[in-house]
Amino acid sequence: MTCSVFNHQLKTTAGYTVCNLSIANTWWLRLRGLLGRTLSENDGLLITPCNSVHMLGMRYAIDVIYLNKQNTIIKIVKNLRPWQFSACGKACKVIELSIKNGNTKTLKVGDNLIIE
C-alpha cells in the first residue's frame, strides 16, 4: 500500500467522518510518513505501530493524534511544526492530520475512533 492512496476513513463512534486515511504499516512507509508529500485538508495518515513523530525535513505543520490499541485518543498535539518531535509512550498508533482540518476541533482525549 502506498501513502498516496486514501482508501480508509476515520470516523467518530457517532459516525461523523473526520478524514480520509492512508495507512503506513511497513517500516519504510512509517519512516517516510509525509516527507515529500502534501496533505490536503480532509486527508490523514495512520502510522502503525507508532508512538512518536519527527518533523525532520517537513515543510508544514500538522496535528497529531495518538491512539491506544482500542483506538481511544490518549494525546493530541496541535500544530506540530517542522523540525519538532513529539512522543507518547502509551500510544500504539498515530494519525497525522492537516492543521486545516476543521473536523478535528471537537476531538478530545478519551474519544474512541473507528477506522474503516
Summary of the structure (lengths in Angstrom):
residues: 116
radius of gyration: 12.6
end to end distance: 15.5
largest distance: 36.3
contacts: 339
relative contact order: 0.27
helix: 8%
strand: 42%
